[in-house]
């Protein structure tokens, strides 16, 4: 069969349309999440300006973050192994790269660099993530 077969062309056209649709949907989700996060941080800043206790602001940030994470987990649950590990291989490279970068620049690596700097008994903060770390002694 050649690639010009109507059934193959429609299948590849449907696949391309589905990928574009998923990309637009992910862009919308990431955009809404970013706007919501910025609004939340601005509201916390406003709360600080009007005199809310810092402990209340801290607990609010903690519990809203945990609640959001739990909500995403409940909405995204799956029993299919391929869906769990690689999202059915449907996530575009751009968003997969964003997730990988966010994981790499997470608080765990940030705290780990601070611990490594402390173990070296230096007073300078590491200047970059990963690789050689420039420090002053």
Number of C-alpha atoms within 10 A of each C-alpha: 5 6 9 9 9 9 10 13 12 12 11 12 12 12 12 12 12 13 15 13 12 15 17 12 12 15 13 12 12 13 12 12 12 12 12 12 13 12 12 14 13 12 13 19 14 12 15 14 9 9 9 13 10 12 9 13 15 11 11 13 15 11 11 12 13 12 12 11 11 12 11 11 11 10 8 11 10 12 7 10 10 11 14 12 9 11 13 11 10 13 15 13 10 10 14 13 12 11 12 12 11 11 12 14 13 12 11 11 14 16 11 12 19 15 12 15 18 13 9 11 10 13 11 13 15 18 11 11 12 12 6 9 14 12 13 9 8
